[in-house]
Amino acid sequence: MGKDKEIEAYLNHELSAEEMLKYEIAQEMGLLDRVLNNGWKSLSAKETGRIGGLITRKKRALKE
């Protein structure tokens, strides 16, 4: 999915639960504006790694 289509799907709440979680975490970290304006490629490896780690942590918490 292209950047523009993914952003449009996010704004219309049409993404999968996992994708929505990714955007939710980016918002919690204060990175959502940058992602919406410039895409996920605008984030550093450290920032994307942190998002991935938080996704994993939340998934584990949901399983328990």
C-alpha positions as CSV (number, residue, x, y, z in Angstrom):
1,M,0.0,0.0,0.0
2,G,1.4,3.4,-0.9
3,K,2.0,6.1,1.6
4,D,-1.0,8.3,0.5
5,K,-3.4,5.3,0.5
6,E,-2.2,4.1,3.9
7,I,-2.6,7.5,5.4
8,E,-6.1,7.8,3.9
9,A,-7.0,4.3,5.3
10,Y,-5.7,5.4,8.7
11,L,-7.8,8.6,8.7
12,N,-10.9,6.5,7.7
13,H,-10.1,3.8,10.3
14,E,-9.8,1.1,7.6
15,L,-6.5,-0.4,8.6
16,S,-6.0,-3.7,10.4
17,A,-5.8,-3.7,14.2
18,E,-2.0,-4.2,14.0
19,E,-1.5,-1.3,11.7
20,M,-3.8,0.9,13.8
21,L,-1.6,-0.1,16.8
22,K,1.5,1.1,15.0
23,Y,-0.1,4.5,14.4
24,E,-1.4,4.7,18.0
25,I,2.2,4.1,19.3
26,A,3.6,6.7,16.9
27,Q,1.1,9.1,18.3
28,E,2.0,8.3,21.9
29,M,5.6,8.9,21.1
30,G,4.9,12.3,19.4
31,L,5.9,11.0,15.9
32,L,2.5,10.8,14.2
33,D,2.7,14.3,12.6
34,R,6.0,13.4,11.0
35,V,4.7,10.0,9.8
36,L,1.6,11.6,8.3
37,N,3.6,14.3,6.5
38,N,6.7,12.4,5.4
39,G,5.9,8.7,5.8
40,W,7.5,6.0,7.9
41,K,10.9,6.4,6.1
42,S,11.3,9.8,7.8
43,L,11.9,8.0,11.2
44,S,15.3,6.9,12.4
45,A,16.1,3.3,13.0
46,K,16.1,4.0,16.7
47,E,12.5,5.4,16.5
48,T,11.2,2.5,14.4
49,G,12.9,0.0,16.6
50,R,11.2,1.5,19.6
51,I,7.8,1.4,17.9
52,G,8.4,-2.3,17.0
53,G,9.4,-3.1,20.6
54,L,6.3,-1.4,22.0
55,I,4.1,-3.3,19.5
56,T,5.6,-6.5,20.7
57,R,5.1,-5.6,24.3
58,K,1.4,-4.7,23.8
59,K,0.7,-7.9,21.8
60,R,2.2,-10.0,24.6
61,A,0.1,-8.1,27.2
62,L,-3.1,-8.8,25.1
63,K,-2.3,-12.6,25.0
64,E,-2.1,-12.8,28.8
